[in-house]
Amino acid sequence: MRAAFNTAMTGLLMASLSLLCQTVSAQALTTQEQALHVLNRLAYGPRPGDVAAVEKIGIQRYLDEQLHPERIALPGDLQNRLDSLSTYHLNVSQLYGQYGPPSFPPNGASQEEKNAARRRAGDEITPQSHLARLWLATESPRQLQEVMTEFWFNHFNVFEGKDWVRYWTADYEKNAIRPNALGNFRELLGAVAHHPAMLYYLDNWLSSGVNTPGAKGRFKGLNENYAREIMELHTLGVNGGYSQADVIALARILSGWTIDIRDMKEGSDSANFTFNPRRHDNGTKQFLGHTITADGQQEGEHALDMLAQNTATAHFIATELVQYFVADQPDPALVNQLAQRFLSSNGDIKAVLHALFDSPQFWTRKNYQSQFKTPYQYVISSLRASATPVVNGKPVNGVLNQFGMPLYGWLTPEGYKFSQEAWLNPDALLRRINFANGLSNGKSPIARAENTQPSAIVDPVDPLQLMQTLAPMLSQDDVITIANSPANLQVGLILGSPAFMKR
Amino acid sequence: MNRREFIRYAGLAGSGAIVIPIGLSGCAVVPAGKQTAHATDANAPLAYGTPKQRLHADGEGPPRMVVVFLRGAVDGLNVVVPHGDREYYQARPSIAVARPGQPNGAIDLTGYFGLHPALRPLLPYWESGQLAFVHASGSPDNSRSHFEAQDYMETGTPGQHNTRDGWMNRLQAYLPQENSPVQALALGESIPRILSGTQVVANMSTGRDAARPTLIDQPKVSQAFGTLYAGDDALGKAYRDGVAARKELMSELSSSEQRIANNGAPLPNGLAIDTTRLGRLMRSDTRIRLGFLAVGGWDTHTNQGNGAGQLAGRLNPLAVGLATLAQELGPAFNDTVIVVVSEFGRTFRENGNGGTDHGHGNAIWLLGGNVRGHTIYGQWPGLDKNALYEGRDLAITTDFRAVMATLAEKHLRIQDSALQKIFPQYGNGLQHVGQILV
């Protein structure tokens, strides 16, 4: 086995030796490297055979396909499994009706009943929403759509652990984020602003204009939370040119944007969002240098238009995209170029990404295999490379939790960071290595149903195949080191190697 | 003009605070009690408490510091409650902590200030003179963004975005070099900004399983990976630091946690699991000089509660965790100052949803064997409309860097010249909070 492995490795090595004759840093990426690069950046890393498949159809066609997910069919088996998730297909009213607090308002339910309802949601909805995300991330051929879904979810972060957000996290991702992930930014911003998960998470559903007729009880007054974060985190960015007065003005503009609980209890289909004029502040507002006169819900829509078209927003989104897809330290020229594209295309995300993938900065060797994976990228890419099926999502979220990046688990609205600085630390590396070794024998609890024993006939992951899956990722020195190590450590060494920590 | 002279002159003009020069120790932002409070007749007289007179208690090793960061902006006005102020109760009809003696009322500290009742586990330290607060303190930057304000407080350079490293890491560079991989230890899954930088920092996960042996602890495995990670890049360095630190921490932990297991005593729950471990590690390995942990969940925009409720439910485990840390440090408690900070305070007035929004001034907590406690430091700016920052928040009269610089110099014995490197923009106008240590 060792001898065969070494022979095959030598073959792989020979293929890359010619490269070493030239200055590697100045050289353009080979086709195989380009294939690995797009699979690492537009997707969550290669699965067995992916590098060769991308090489075969050509990089341009792969990019084009990925930018148009509607042209790629979901595999029937994946679709069937998604369809089998009973709570994944309930609408927000049904979720609230079936899992929400037993009564609202005034009360009537005991604390025990409320706790029981909360537990049931955690036991039933949460594992299903995790499975849906993990299946799509590991298996969907629409990989860029999944990458952008994660990107935008994080940009418009909600925390599943904040009470009612738990009911609606999956719906938020499925209906507000994913359909718009490669669409238009204004539509995405609007879908988020109207979704109960965000209205609840950042408290806007409670906010009422001061002294408006509907401002009473728990809806008594103005709440600045959402108004501030829209500008700071969702659009303009923290130095985007707004003041505390603008925060208050926007909170007044958005007063009355809420959730109608009664409609929800009655199972209404359109109950996600309601504008309550009795809680809206009809006064004139000065917002970002403009006078906004009383116009009900349209005031908020107008404010979102203004924010989506603002140059600060274009710049902020362009910066985040460059950091995600190219390098932690964004190249200002590329950021400017993408910001221009954002503005000239009226926030067409596809057009901005197209410009990004066309840029020389995306293809330069300096930015190849250069980004330290986030825990999520690391875990998903390990599962894909080793062809480990996600049968049980709980141990996946368990390990993400250990790594500090649980699914839908960031408490505060700024979301996770995507940078080496945020994630590279001594303890994290050791934990990743431990996790990688756990995937090697094929007996990972991820690959079998909860509370079942591993099958006796399961095949361990083949190190040679794994190395071919990831070619041309490893250096010749790495290959030699791995080939000379004990057989039962080889898969762990590949997935735990410095090269696989990067993308 | 050297810094000390500078303080004596320029420091006096600092941002509205009344700064009193005290001998060579710099300037004190001193509790006065004598000056007129911004208070109506119905208010209790402003009182800061009297420090316990006691002698310095020797520890058994070098000085250490633990920073506890309350991420999300804890409501300082409900932590150290100005129960002597009538306006406090007017501004917070549903969330004010009741006056001492009432149900769930504040625990009186000074006749004017009181402690949130959920913090009762810390009361013994107040009474023994080992707990103090610096009220109306914080970062002078006016940001009300959590993330920006946390960054500023961690880099130690408010208002300046491009600082890459954290002030604790810069400070670490000026501690006596012990060549230990665990001189600075962060609890949690990542290295926080405050400890980022050129100095080696260890981190260790939180929770029950952090001390369990893993595959990488086997020499055969760490050796094989050592070859792959032999490079001189950031990953190679992180790998080697990780293996070195893990070896140290595992040998300490396996012996100390084993002892407990043998006694049949389970580890306590929640935060106290982590503070128990941190306290034990620091007690047994005197090379650990700096500790850091963060606790979240303070962003109480809705249903904050008063003496009971949501905020109380978070403050209590925090108090238990801190008291546990103090106990587990054992004799090293006398060598340690535990500082609790948060990025900013919350609005003085309660909002429409029984909560508070992002504000400005807060209170810094100081706990340690030689903290000169039983007093509230700082200059209380008052709560009437004109005294509030931008008409809505508690004003800041003590820059958090004054507190940190004082601890760095007086407690950790960092040289004067180094302080200006640790708090670069602040070097020129450096104030001290005098006499906060016994």
Interface residues (C-beta under 8 A of the other chain):
Chain A: D203 L206 S207 S208 V210 A215 R218 F219 K220 G221 L222 N223 E224 N225 R228 E232 V238 N239 Q244 V247 F372 Q402 F403 G404 M405 L411 T412 E414 Q420 E421 A422 W423 L424 N425 P426 D427 A428 L429 L430 R431 I433 N434 N437 G438 D478 T481 I482 S485 P486 L489 G492 L493 G496 S497 P498 M501
Chain B: R71 G72 S143 R144 S145 H146 F147 E148 H161 G188 E189 S190 I191 S196 V201 A202 N203 M204 S205 D209 T214 L215 I216 K220 V221 A224 F225 T227 L228 Y229 G231 D233 A234 L235 G236 A238 Y239 D241 G242 V243 A245 R246 G296 G297 D299 H301 T302 N303 N351 G352 N353 G354 G355 D357 H358 E390
